[in-house]
Amino acid sequence: MSFDSFSDFLAMGGHAFYVWSCFALGLVVMLGNVIAPMLERKKLISEQLRRIRREEAKS
Amino acid sequence: MPRWFYQLASPRWCYQITGKLLPGFSIAALFLIVGGTIWGLAFAPPDYQQGNSFRIIYLHVPTAYMAQSIYITMAIAGAIGLIWKMKVADMVAKCCAPIGASLAILALATGAIWGKPTWGSWWVWDARLTSMLILLFLYFGIMALNSAIESESTAAQSTAILALVGLVNIPIIQYSVDWWNTLHQPSTFKITEKPAMPPEMWIPLLILVIGFYCFFAVTLMMRLRNEILRRERRTSWVRELLMQQRG
């Protein structure tokens, strides 16, 4: 451990704002990159299932 | 051409193989990124000049690497699509763009936030920063061009050519710190030399770089699978797959 205490770790030697804002932003972008294709997949599957149902109803 | 090259051309085969590869890559990405970040943030020693603000390197360097690696992947996939008319390659190229753009934004943003306490300025029009900004604009241009053209194959061809032309920017980014006098520090990892920092600083960085490659593989495969499903939605195998989903 490179810090003496947890509050020391949070303070980042006075650079807390810079370090933590970077990593918070990083977390948001990474999660977005995972969640976006998940939602897309859900939407795609439900759309196609609806289309199949429509076609079945017609025939 | 080897057999796997032909198999890659089959969207169905790609869908199945990515389904098998996804869990492993996801677990690897999660462990490497979480582990590397904790190591870098809490256990690596502070920099003797920059103090703790240097820890931004653990996000900045991997994202900057990825923004460039993803661009190269996109250009190569685009070229394969152009030469061999391989549809899966076109899809890979298309899926690369938004991931690369988001990581380029992250690299630029973390660079700006790191620049403030280190150089005293959020932004300077320096060779490395400017060429990185051009990379982001290339991504935007490729995404805009792709969505502007209705025909999938024409869109793929045009974006592949744009991506290949833009490839010239990659060595410019890479060597900008050597060719011009810049504020930006030189590369952390060089093939021919040992890193200038001690191992307890660069090992977590290397772990994170590998973790980000796995992360890219995960997000690319997720997007590619969606793209395959969308384009192959009228085929019988996708229909069967959907029926299984319905249960």
Boltz contact constraints between the chains, C-beta under 6 A:
constraints:
  - contact:
      token1: [A, 2]
      token2: [B, 43]
      max_distance: 6.0
  - contact:
      token1: [A, 2]
      token2: [B, 45]
      max_distance: 6.0
  - contact:
      token1: [A, 9]
      token2: [B, 42]
      max_distance: 6.0
  - contact:
      token1: [A, 12]
      token2: [B, 52]
      max_distance: 6.0
  - contact:
      token1: [A, 13]
      token2: [B, 51]
      max_distance: 6.0
  - contact:
      token1: [A, 13]
      token2: [B, 52]
      max_distance: 6.0
  - contact:
      token1: [A, 15]
      token2: [B, 52]
      max_distance: 6.0
  - contact:
      token1: [A, 15]
      token2: [B, 53]
      max_distance: 6.0
  - contact:
      token1: [A, 15]
      token2: [B, 117]
      max_distance: 6.0
  - contact:
      token1: [A, 18]
      token2: [B, 53]
      max_distance: 6.0
  - contact:
      token1: [A, 18]
      token2: [B, 113]
      max_distance: 6.0
  - contact:
      token1: [A, 18]
      token2: [B, 117]
      max_distance: 6.0
  - contact:
      token1: [A, 19]
      token2: [B, 55]
      max_distance: 6.0
  - contact:
      token1: [A, 21]
      token2: [B, 113]
      max_distance: 6.0
  - contact:
      token1: [A, 22]
      token2: [B, 56]
      max_distance: 6.0
  - contact:
      token1: [A, 22]
      token2: [B, 59]
      max_distance: 6.0
  - contact:
      token1: [A, 22]
      token2: [B, 110]
      max_distance: 6.0
  - contact:
      token1: [A, 22]
      token2: [B, 113]
      max_distance: 6.0
  - contact:
      token1: [A, 25]
      token2: [B, 109]
      max_distance: 6.0
  - contact:
      token1: [A, 26]
      token2: [B, 59]
      max_distance: 6.0
  - contact:
      token1: [A, 29]
      token2: [B, 102]
      max_distance: 6.0
  - contact:
      token1: [A, 29]
      token2: [B, 106]
      max_distance: 6.0
  - contact:
      token1: [A, 33]
      token2: [B, 102]
      max_distance: 6.0
  - contact:
      token1: [A, 33]
      token2: [B, 219]
      max_distance: 6.0
  - contact:
      token1: [A, 37]
      token2: [B, 222]
      max_distance: 6.0
  - contact:
      token1: [A, 37]
      token2: [B, 223]
      max_distance: 6.0
  - contact:
      token1: [A, 37]
      token2: [B, 226]
      max_distance: 6.0
  - contact:
      token1: [A, 40]
      token2: [B, 226]
      max_distance: 6.0
  - contact:
      token1: [A, 41]
      token2: [B, 226]
      max_distance: 6.0
  - contact:
      token1: [A, 44]
      token2: [B, 226]
      max_distance: 6.0
  - contact:
      token1: [A, 44]
      token2: [B, 229]
      max_distance: 6.0
  - contact:
      token1: [A, 44]
      token2: [B, 230]
      max_distance: 6.0
  - contact:
      token1: [A, 45]
      token2: [B, 245]
      max_distance: 6.0
  - contact:
      token1: [A, 48]
      token2: [B, 233]
      max_distance: 6.0
  - contact:
      token1: [A, 48]
      token2: [B, 242]
      max_distance: 6.0
  - contact:
      token1: [A, 49]
      token2: [B, 242]
      max_distance: 6.0
  - contact:
      token1: [A, 49]
      token2: [B, 246]
      max_distance: 6.0
